[in-house]
Amino acid sequence: MAIGIFDSGLGGLTVLNAAAKRLPEVPFVYLGDNAHTPYGVRDADDIYDLTTMGVQRLWDAGCDLVILACNTASAAALRRMQESWIPRDKRVLGVFVPLIEALTERQWGDNSPPREVSVKHVALFATPATVSSRAFQRELAFRAIGVDVEAQACGGVVDAIEEGDLILAEALVRSHVDALKRKMPTPEAAILGCTHYPLLEDVFQDALGPEVKVYSQANLVADSLADYLGRHPDMMGPGQDSMFLTTGDPGRVSNKATQFLKRRISFTAA
Ligand code: DGL
C-alpha cells in the first residue's frame, strides 16, 4: 500500500516529511532524480521525459498513486501525462491545486465557478520553467477573479540547495525577494512555488516582512493527500516498504538529505 513521491532532487523531501507525519501508517517510496536536477532550466519535453521515467520507476516499486512533489514537473508535464500517458488504474497528482485552494479559501475539490477572494496581490516565487509555464496563474483563474500575480523566477536557488551551499541560497533568495518587491512593493501573500524553497522559508519570511503571509506546500499537500486517500482507499498500491531512491550518488544524496531533514535518511540507487 505504498504511495510514491517524486521530485527532481531533494525538495520533495519537504512534502515527504509532512506526509509521513500526517499518515504514519502509510509506507512512502521517495524518488529523487538527483542525476538530472535542476529541472527548472530545462524545456518542457525534457521535463516530460524525465518525469515519466521517474513515475514509471515508482509504479514498478508498487505505488499506484504518485505525488509529483515538484512544481516544475507539475507545471510542465502533468497535464500532458494525464491526457495521454497515465493508465486507468494509476494516478499522478501535482502540488499546485492544494496550495491554490488554500489561497482562495476553498475546501478540497471545490470546483464551483471562480469568485472574488480576500487576497488581491500575490507574489509567486518559482523556478524559471514553472514561471514561464503560467500554470499557477491558469489554475488560479479557474478559482478566483481579480487577483494580481507577480512571478519571480528564482534562478540558481535549487542548484545552491542541491549543492548544500545554503549561504549562496540565502543570498539568492534575498535578491529575488528584492527584485519581486521592485515589481510589487506590497504583496499580501507569497507563494513558495517550488518544493525546495520551504528549506529556506524563514529567509523568505524575513526578507518579505512579517505582514506578508507565506504559503508553502508541504502541510497543505499532506492534508489533501490524507483527504484523497480517505475518498480513494483503493489507490494504495501493493508496495509494502518505505524507501528512498535516487538516480544520483546514494552516499552523497543521503548526506545532504540528512543535513536538510535533521534525521538520518539512507538513499539507494533507483
Ligand atoms: N522542487 C522542484 C520544484 O518544486 C525543483 C525543480 C528543479 O529541479 O528546478 O519545482
Boltz pocket constraint, residues with backbone or C-beta under 6 A from the ligand:
constraints:
  - pocket:
      binder: B
      contacts: [[A, 7], [A, 8], [A, 9], [A, 11], [A, 12], [A, 37], [A, 38], [A, 39], [A, 40], [A, 41], [A, 69], [A, 70], [A, 71], [A, 72], [A, 73], [A, 127], [A, 130], [A, 158], [A, 193], [A, 194], [A, 195], [A, 196]]
      max_distance: 6.0
